[in-house]
Amino acid sequence: MSEESDRRNHPRVPIALKVEYKRLNSFFADYTKNISRGGTFIRTKNPLSIGTEFMFQLQVPTLEAPLAIKGKVQWIVYEDDANEEQEPGMGIGFVYESEAERDKIANTVEKMMVDSLGPVLYDKLLGKRKADEE
């Protein structure tokens, strides 16, 4: 797991959002633990298999409609392996069909991160924004 953390290209922010997805003939509703421009961690005791690609919807409070995203399971924390630092679930990498889709989702996620942390803390922790918006 720490190796996975070291390989992340995008910083994650703790944001709990409702996630809905279908597996086989059943619908599931879980919650994110955190999110970044490149992926999210979904809390679940019933993870999909590593490598599984699936569509899911994030319920974002500031959006009128859910945000539909394609994801791929990158890693799993099984319930038996969970501890105080890491709860059971699955790490999801976002999969994009086009650069336009990548930009749209990345911008939406970045706005969620700024809204969650506030612009000052976002700048301080993530260093993504220009100091004075020159």
C-alpha positions as protocol buffer text, in pm:
chain_id: "A"
residue {
  index: 1
  type: MET
  ca { x: 0 y: 0 z: 0 }
}
residue {
  index: 2
  type: SER
  ca { x: 276 y: 246 z: 78 }
}
residue {
  index: 3
  type: GLU
  ca { x: 428 y: 171 z: -262 }
}
residue {
  index: 4
  type: GLU
  ca { x: 96 y: 269 z: -417 }
}
residue {
  index: 5
  type: SER
  ca { x: 94 y: 594 z: -219 }
}
residue {
  index: 6
  type: ASP
  ca { x: 442 y: 672 z: -345 }
}
residue {
  index: 7
  type: ARG
  ca { x: 330 y: 625 z: -706 }
}
residue {
  index: 8
  type: ARG
  ca { x: 42 y: 870 z: -691 }
}
residue {
  index: 9
  type: ASN
  ca { x: 68 y: 1154 z: -939 }
}
residue {
  index: 10
  type: HIS
  ca { x: -207 y: 1363 z: -782 }
}
residue {
  index: 11
  type: PRO
  ca { x: -254 y: 1462 z: -417 }
}
residue {
  index: 12
  type: ARG
  ca { x: -570 y: 1332 z: -254 }
}
residue {
  index: 13
  type: VAL
  ca { x: -814 y: 1523 z: -38 }
}
residue {
  index: 14
  type: PRO
  ca { x: -1048 y: 1356 z: 213 }
}
residue {
  index: 15
  type: ILE
  ca { x: -1394 y: 1402 z: 65 }
}
residue {
  index: 16
  type: ALA
  ca { x: -1686 y: 1167 z: 136 }
}
residue {
  index: 17
  type: LEU
  ca { x: -1922 y: 1145 z: -161 }
}
residue {
  index: 18
  type: LYS
  ca { x: -2191 y: 889 z: -230 }
}
residue {
  index: 19
  type: VAL
  ca { x: -2088 y: 652 z: -511 }
}
residue {
  index: 20
  type: GLU
  ca { x: -2335 y: 437 z: -702 }
}
residue {
  index: 21
  type: TYR
  ca { x: -2239 y: 156 z: -937 }
}
residue {
  index: 22
  type: LYS
  ca { x: -2370 y: -172 z: -1072 }
}
residue {
  index: 23
  type: ARG
  ca { x: -2205 y: -509 z: -1028 }
}
residue {
  index: 24
  type: LEU
  ca { x: -2355 y: -807 z: -1207 }
}
residue {
  index: 25
  type: ASN
  ca { x: -2728 y: -750 z: -1157 }
}
residue {
  index: 26
  type: SER
  ca { x: -2704 y: -558 z: -830 }
}
residue {
  index: 27
  type: PHE
  ca { x: -2670 y: -187 z: -760 }
}
residue {
  index: 28
  type: PHE
  ca { x: -2433 y: -68 z: -488 }
}
residue {
  index: 29
  type: ALA
  ca { x: -2408 y: 257 z: -298 }
}
residue {
  index: 30
  type: ASP
  ca { x: -2084 y: 324 z: -111 }
}
residue {
  index: 31
  type: TYR
  ca { x: -1883 y: 634 z: -19 }
}
residue {
  index: 32
  type: THR
  ca { x: -1549 y: 775 z: -120 }
}
residue {
  index: 33
  type: LYS
  ca { x: -1278 y: 821 z: 141 }
}
residue {
  index: 34
  type: ASN
  ca { x: -1074 y: 1063 z: -68 }
}
residue {
  index: 35
  type: ILE
  ca { x: -1040 y: 1190 z: -421 }
}
residue {
  index: 36
  type: SER
  ca { x: -778 y: 1336 z: -654 }
}
residue {
  index: 37
  type: ARG
  ca { x: -765 y: 1449 z: -1015 }
}
residue {
  index: 38
  type: GLY
  ca { x: -662 y: 1094 z: -1108 }
}
residue {
  index: 39
  type: GLY
  ca { x: -878 y: 870 z: -893 }
}
residue {
  index: 40
  type: THR
  ca { x: -1058 y: 794 z: -570 }
}
residue {
  index: 41
  type: PHE
  ca { x: -1079 y: 540 z: -290 }
}
residue {
  index: 42
  type: ILE
  ca { x: -1420 y: 379 z: -247 }
}
residue {
  index: 43
  type: ARG
  ca { x: -1500 y: 238 z: 96 }
}
residue {
  index: 44
  type: THR
  ca { x: -1653 y: -107 z: 55 }
}
residue {
  index: 45
  type: LYS
  ca { x: -1640 y: -450 z: 213 }
}
residue {
  index: 46
  type: ASN
  ca { x: -1714 y: -606 z: -128 }
}
residue {
  index: 47
  type: PRO
  ca { x: -1453 y: -471 z: -371 }
}
residue {
  index: 48
  type: LEU
  ca { x: -1446 y: -548 z: -740 }
}
residue {
  index: 49
  type: SER
  ca { x: -1148 y: -744 z: -874 }
}
residue {
  index: 50
  type: ILE
  ca { x: -824 y: -562 z: -958 }
}
residue {
  index: 51
  type: GLY
  ca { x: -831 y: -458 z: -1323 }
}
residue {
  index: 52
  type: THR
  ca { x: -1211 y: -433 z: -1341 }
}
residue {
  index: 53
  type: GLU
  ca { x: -1332 y: -132 z: -1540 }
}
residue {
  index: 54
  type: PHE
  ca { x: -1674 y: 1 z: -1447 }
}
residue {
  index: 55
  type: MET
  ca { x: -1892 y: 310 z: -1462 }
}
residue {
  index: 56
  type: PHE
  ca { x: -1987 y: 484 z: -1141 }
}
residue {
  index: 57
  type: GLN
  ca { x: -2168 y: 799 z: -1042 }
}
residue {
  index: 58
  type: LEU
  ca { x: -2051 y: 1046 z: -781 }
}
residue {
  index: 59
  type: GLN
  ca { x: -2318 y: 1244 z: -601 }
}
residue {
  index: 60
  type: VAL
  ca { x: -2156 y: 1588 z: -584 }
}
residue {
  index: 61
  type: PRO
  ca { x: -2357 y: 1835 z: -372 }
}
residue {
  index: 62
  type: THR
  ca { x: -2269 y: 2134 z: -592 }
}
residue {
  index: 63
  type: LEU
  ca { x: -2378 y: 1963 z: -916 }
}
residue {
  index: 64
  type: GLU
  ca { x: -2737 y: 1923 z: -1033 }
}
residue {
  index: 65
  type: ALA
  ca { x: -2674 y: 1575 z: -1175 }
}
residue {
  index: 66
  type: PRO
  ca { x: -2437 y: 1298 z: -1064 }
}
residue {
  index: 67
  type: LEU
  ca { x: -2089 y: 1296 z: -1218 }
}
residue {
  index: 68
  type: ALA
  ca { x: -2053 y: 980 z: -1430 }
}
residue {
  index: 69
  type: ILE
  ca { x: -1696 y: 849 z: -1441 }
}
residue {
  index: 70
  type: LYS
  ca { x: -1533 y: 537 z: -1580 }
}
residue {
  index: 71
  type: GLY
  ca { x: -1284 y: 382 z: -1342 }
}
residue {
  index: 72
  type: LYS
  ca { x: -1048 y: 89 z: -1311 }
}
residue {
  index: 73
  type: VAL
  ca { x: -974 y: -94 z: -986 }
}
residue {
  index: 74
  type: GLN
  ca { x: -602 y: -42 z: -919 }
}
residue {
  index: 75
  type: TRP
  ca { x: -568 y: -192 z: -571 }
}
residue {
  index: 76
  type: ILE
  ca { x: -776 y: -340 z: -291 }
}
residue {
  index: 77
  type: VAL
  ca { x: -777 y: -340 z: 88 }
}
residue {
  index: 78
  type: TYR
  ca { x: -970 y: -650 z: 192 }
}
residue {
  index: 79
  type: GLU
  ca { x: -1168 y: -645 z: 516 }
}
residue {
  index: 80
  type: ASP
  ca { x: -923 y: -893 z: 675 }
}
residue {
  index: 81
  type: ASP
  ca { x: -631 y: -660 z: 591 }
}
residue {
  index: 82
  type: ALA
  ca { x: -797 y: -338 z: 709 }
}
residue {
  index: 83
  type: ASN
  ca { x: -673 y: -155 z: 1017 }
}
residue {
  index: 84
  type: GLU
  ca { x: -708 y: 182 z: 1191 }
}
residue {
  index: 85
  type: GLU
  ca { x: -509 y: 357 z: 918 }
}
residue {
  index: 86
  type: GLN
  ca { x: -672 y: 188 z: 617 }
}
residue {
  index: 87
  type: GLU
  ca { x: -1031 y: 78 z: 594 }
}
residue {
  index: 88
  type: PRO
  ca { x: -1157 y: -183 z: 347 }
}
residue {
  index: 89
  type: GLY
  ca { x: -1220 y: -68 z: -6 }
}
residue {
  index: 90
  type: MET
  ca { x: -1071 y: -22 z: -351 }
}
residue {
  index: 91
  type: GLY
  ca { x: -844 y: 232 z: -512 }
}
residue {
  index: 92
  type: ILE
  ca { x: -987 y: 350 z: -843 }
}
residue {
  index: 93
  type: GLY
  ca { x: -800 y: 517 z: -1127 }
}
residue {
  index: 94
  type: PHE
  ca { x: -1014 y: 731 z: -1355 }
}
residue {
  index: 95
  type: VAL
  ca { x: -1029 y: 615 z: -1719 }
}
residue {
  index: 96
  type: TYR
  ca { x: -1092 y: 882 z: -1982 }
}
residue {
  index: 97
  type: GLU
  ca { x: -1227 y: 842 z: -2334 }
}
residue {
  index: 98
  type: SER
  ca { x: -1081 y: 1176 z: -2448 }
}
residue {
  index: 99
  type: GLU
  ca { x: -869 y: 1470 z: -2338 }
}
residue {
  index: 100
  type: ALA
  ca { x: -1186 y: 1681 z: -2318 }
}
residue {
  index: 101
  type: GLU
  ca { x: -1336 y: 1431 z: -2072 }
}
residue {
  index: 102
  type: ARG
  ca { x: -1012 y: 1426 z: -1871 }
}
residue {
  index: 103
  type: ASP
  ca { x: -1014 y: 1807 z: -1849 }
}
residue {
  index: 104
  type: LYS
  ca { x: -1383 y: 1820 z: -1751 }
}
residue {
  index: 105
  type: ILE
  ca { x: -1347 y: 1564 z: -1472 }
}
residue {
  index: 106
  type: ALA
  ca { x: -1013 y: 1704 z: -1350 }
}
residue {
  index: 107
  type: ASN
  ca { x: -1159 y: 2056 z: -1331 }
}
residue {
  index: 108
  type: THR
  ca { x: -1470 y: 1932 z: -1148 }
}
residue {
  index: 109
  type: VAL
  ca { x: -1259 y: 1736 z: -898 }
}
residue {
  index: 110
  type: GLU
  ca { x: -1024 y: 2030 z: -844 }
}
residue {
  index: 111
  type: LYS
  ca { x: -1322 y: 2257 z: -774 }
}
residue {
  index: 112
  type: MET
  ca { x: -1452 y: 2003 z: -520 }
}
residue {
  index: 113
  type: MET
  ca { x: -1110 y: 2001 z: -355 }
}
residue {
  index: 114
  type: VAL
  ca { x: -1097 y: 2381 z: -334 }
}
residue {
  index: 115
  type: ASP
  ca { x: -1455 y: 2393 z: -202 }
}
residue {
  index: 116
  type: SER
  ca { x: -1375 y: 2129 z: 59 }
}
residue {
  index: 117
  type: LEU
  ca { x: -1047 y: 2276 z: 183 }
}
residue {
  index: 118
  type: GLY
  ca { x: -1100 y: 2642 z: 106 }
}
residue {
  index: 119
  type: PRO
  ca { x: -868 y: 2826 z: -134 }
}
residue {
  index: 120
  type: VAL
  ca { x: -605 y: 2922 z: 125 }
}
residue {
  index: 121
  type: LEU
  ca { x: -563 y: 2571 z: 268 }
}
residue {
  index: 122
  type: TYR
  ca { x: -582 y: 2422 z: -82 }
}
residue {
  index: 123
  type: ASP
  ca { x: -297 y: 2649 z: -195 }
}
residue {
  index: 124
  type: LYS
  ca { x: -94 y: 2574 z: 116 }
}
residue {
  index: 125
  type: LEU
  ca { x: -138 y: 2196 z: 111 }
}
residue {
  index: 126
  type: LEU
  ca { x: -149 y: 2125 z: -260 }
}
residue {
  index: 127
  type: GLY
  ca { x: 29 y: 2420 z: -416 }
}
residue {
  index: 128
  type: LYS
  ca { x: -183 y: 2398 z: -729 }
}
residue {
  index: 129
  type: ARG
  ca { x: -303 y: 2755 z: -760 }
}
residue {
  index: 130
  type: LYS
  ca { x: -103 y: 3066 z: -839 }
}
residue {
  index: 131
  type: ALA
  ca { x: -58 y: 3292 z: -538 }
}
residue {
  index: 132
  type: ASP
  ca { x: -221 y: 3602 z: -685 }
}
residue {
  index: 133
  type: GLU
  ca { x: -385 y: 3465 z: -1001 }
}
residue {
  index: 134
  type: GLU
  ca { x: -153 y: 3685 z: -1205 }
}
